[in-house]
Amino acid sequence: MTVLDTPVLTLDEMTVQRGEIPLCEGVTLYLSAGSICHLIGANGTGKTTLLMQLAGLLPVLTGEISYQGLSGLPIQPLYVSHQLGIHPNLTVAQNLTFLLNLYGITPSATDIDDALTWVGLQGFETISSSHLSAGQTRRITLARLYLLTPAVTPLWLLDEPFTALDVDMVARMEERLCDFAQAGGSILMTSHQAVGVANQMLDLSDYMV
């Protein structure tokens, strides 16, 4: 079996629910290594809810989820959400270091510099995050993508990663997504914009209750 044949994520007859209320039923997905799947659907279908379920932050009441053929949550997917998780009293470098520490990575000063340069925050290392704009703060959370590999976390769950990014940064992001997928990673992401690098699509509107 080649890398691209390896199932990273499988959903079988899964229910997406908000509290006790089912939003979608019977959701099925096969995400192999190398896949970039664009998660779409009408407002209220539960796109963010589904990503939170897959990240282990919300319960799954019915259906099966398998990561790399194993049930439960045997791997730690990367989840990038609207709720940024950035502490305003930490510097830019400290926040990025903390986000990487969650995945067992202790970045060097060069790693931090390279990642921040990639997102256009070079020279901001010692700046308090409380002084950044919303767009700059968003870029701190995305900077970790530059250093994370499929060996660390083979699955990325990205909720609107292109929000508040300019055209150049979106292009850099798409290039990084392709590099990650080509290295054997898988991505499930939402975006109100077209995702030109996606090679798969899951439309939750097809599963609405």
C-alpha positions as CSV (number, residue, x, y, z in Angstrom):
1,M,0.0,0.0,0.0
2,T,1.5,3.4,-1.0
3,V,1.4,6.5,1.2
4,L,-1.4,7.9,-0.9
5,D,-3.6,4.8,-0.3
6,T,-3.3,5.1,3.5
7,P,-6.6,6.1,5.2
8,V,-5.9,8.9,7.6
9,L,-9.5,9.7,8.4
10,T,-12.7,7.7,7.9
11,L,-16.2,8.8,8.9
12,D,-19.0,6.2,8.8
13,E,-22.7,7.2,9.2
14,M,-21.7,10.0,11.6
15,T,-24.2,12.5,13.1
16,V,-23.2,16.1,13.5
17,Q,-25.2,17.6,16.4
18,R,-25.4,20.8,18.4
19,G,-26.2,19.7,21.9
20,E,-29.1,17.3,21.6
21,I,-30.1,18.6,18.2
22,P,-28.9,16.6,15.1
23,L,-27.9,18.9,12.2
24,C,-26.7,16.3,9.8
25,E,-26.9,12.5,9.8
26,G,-25.1,9.7,7.9
27,V,-22.0,11.8,7.1
28,T,-19.5,9.6,5.3
29,L,-16.0,10.5,4.3
30,Y,-12.8,8.7,3.3
31,L,-9.7,10.9,3.6
32,S,-6.5,9.3,2.3
33,A,-3.0,10.6,2.7
34,G,-2.5,13.4,0.2
35,S,-6.1,14.6,0.3
36,I,-7.1,18.2,0.7
37,C,-10.9,18.2,1.3
38,H,-13.0,21.3,1.1
39,L,-15.8,21.1,3.7
40,I,-18.8,23.1,2.5
41,G,-22.5,23.5,3.3
42,A,-25.2,26.0,4.0
43,N,-25.1,28.1,7.1
44,G,-26.2,26.0,10.1
45,T,-25.2,22.6,8.7
46,G,-22.5,22.3,11.4
47,K,-19.2,22.7,9.6
48,T,-17.4,24.0,12.6
49,T,-19.2,21.6,14.9
50,L,-17.9,18.7,12.7
51,L,-14.3,19.9,12.9
52,M,-14.6,20.2,16.7
53,Q,-16.0,16.7,17.0
54,L,-13.1,15.4,14.9
55,A,-10.7,17.3,17.1
56,G,-12.1,15.6,20.2
57,L,-13.6,18.8,21.6
58,L,-17.3,17.8,21.2
59,P,-18.8,14.3,21.6
60,V,-19.8,12.0,18.8
61,L,-23.2,10.5,19.6
62,T,-23.7,8.2,16.6
63,G,-21.4,6.9,13.8
64,E,-17.8,5.8,13.7
65,I,-14.6,7.8,13.3
66,S,-11.3,6.1,12.5
67,Y,-7.9,7.7,12.4
68,Q,-5.4,5.7,10.5
69,G,-7.6,2.7,10.8
70,L,-8.0,3.0,14.6
71,S,-11.2,4.1,16.5
72,G,-11.2,6.9,18.9
73,L,-8.5,9.6,18.9
74,P,-5.2,7.7,18.7
75,I,-3.5,10.6,16.9
76,Q,-3.5,14.3,17.6
77,P,-4.9,16.3,14.7
78,L,-4.1,19.9,14.3
79,Y,-7.1,22.1,14.8
80,V,-7.0,25.7,13.8
81,S,-10.2,27.6,14.7
82,H,-11.8,31.0,14.9
83,Q,-11.0,31.0,18.6
84,L,-7.4,31.7,18.2
85,G,-6.0,30.6,21.5
86,I,-3.5,33.4,21.6
87,H,-2.6,34.9,25.1
88,P,-2.4,38.7,24.8
89,N,0.2,39.0,27.6
90,L,2.7,36.7,25.8
91,T,5.0,37.9,23.0
92,V,4.6,36.7,19.5
93,A,7.5,34.2,19.9
94,Q,6.2,32.9,23.2
95,N,2.7,32.3,21.8
96,L,4.1,30.4,18.8
97,T,6.4,28.4,21.0
98,F,3.4,27.4,23.2
99,L,1.4,26.3,20.2
100,L,4.2,24.2,18.9
101,N,4.9,22.7,22.4
102,L,1.4,21.2,22.3
103,Y,2.7,18.9,19.5
104,G,6.0,18.0,21.2
105,I,8.0,20.5,19.2
106,T,10.6,22.8,20.9
107,P,11.4,25.3,18.2
108,S,14.8,26.9,17.9
109,A,15.2,30.7,17.5
110,T,15.8,30.0,13.8
111,D,12.6,28.0,13.5
112,I,10.7,30.8,15.1
113,D,12.3,33.4,12.8
114,D,11.6,31.3,9.7
115,A,8.0,30.6,10.6
116,L,7.2,34.2,11.4
117,T,9.0,35.4,8.2
118,W,6.7,33.0,6.3
119,V,3.6,34.7,7.7
120,G,5.0,38.2,7.4
121,L,5.7,38.8,11.0
122,Q,9.5,38.9,10.9
123,G,10.9,41.3,13.6
124,F,7.8,40.8,15.7
125,E,9.2,38.1,18.0
126,T,9.4,40.2,21.2
127,I,6.2,42.3,20.5
128,S,3.4,41.7,23.0
129,S,0.5,40.0,21.2
130,S,-1.9,42.5,22.7
131,H,-0.5,45.1,20.3
132,L,-1.3,43.2,17.1
133,S,-4.2,43.6,14.8
134,A,-6.7,40.8,14.3
135,G,-5.1,39.8,11.1
136,Q,-1.6,39.7,12.6
137,T,-2.8,37.7,15.5
138,R,-4.4,35.2,13.1
139,R,-1.0,34.8,11.4
140,I,0.6,33.6,14.7
141,T,-1.8,30.6,14.7
142,L,-1.0,29.9,11.1
143,A,2.8,30.2,11.6
144,R,3.0,26.7,13.2
145,L,1.9,25.2,9.8
146,Y,5.3,26.1,8.5
147,L,7.0,23.7,11.0
148,L,4.4,20.9,11.4
149,T,4.9,17.8,9.3
150,P,2.8,14.6,8.8
151,A,5.2,12.8,11.1
152,V,4.1,15.1,13.9
153,T,0.4,15.3,13.1
154,P,-0.9,13.7,9.9
155,L,-4.3,15.4,9.9
156,W,-5.0,19.1,9.8
157,L,-8.5,20.4,10.6
158,L,-8.6,24.0,9.5
159,D,-11.6,26.3,10.1
160,E,-11.6,29.2,7.7
161,P,-7.8,29.5,7.6
162,F,-7.8,32.1,4.8
163,T,-9.9,34.7,6.9
164,A,-8.2,38.1,7.1
165,L,-5.3,37.1,4.8
166,D,-4.2,39.1,1.8
167,V,-3.8,37.5,-1.7
168,D,-0.1,36.8,-1.3
169,M,-0.5,35.1,2.1
170,V,-3.4,32.9,0.7
171,A,-1.1,31.8,-2.1
172,R,1.6,30.9,0.4
173,M,-0.9,29.0,2.5
174,E,-2.1,27.0,-0.5
175,E,1.5,26.2,-1.4
176,R,2.1,25.0,2.2
177,L,-1.1,22.9,2.1
178,C,0.0,21.2,-1.1
179,D,3.5,20.5,0.4
180,F,1.9,18.9,3.5
181,A,-0.4,16.8,1.4
182,Q,2.4,15.7,-0.9
183,A,4.4,14.6,2.1
184,G,1.6,12.3,3.1
185,G,-0.6,14.5,5.3
186,S,-4.4,15.0,5.0
187,I,-6.4,18.2,5.4
188,L,-10.1,18.9,6.0
189,M,-10.9,22.6,5.8
190,T,-13.7,25.1,5.6
191,S,-13.4,28.2,3.5
192,H,-15.9,30.7,2.1
193,Q,-13.4,31.2,-0.7
194,A,-12.7,28.8,-3.4
195,V,-9.9,26.3,-2.5
196,G,-8.0,25.8,-5.7
197,V,-5.7,23.2,-4.2
198,A,-8.5,21.0,-2.9
199,N,-8.8,17.5,-4.6
200,Q,-11.9,16.4,-2.6
201,M,-15.1,18.0,-1.3
202,L,-17.6,17.2,1.4
203,D,-20.9,19.0,1.3
204,L,-22.8,18.8,4.6
205,S,-26.0,20.1,2.9
206,D,-26.3,16.6,1.4
207,Y,-26.8,15.2,4.9
208,M,-29.1,17.7,6.6
209,V,-31.8,16.3,8.8
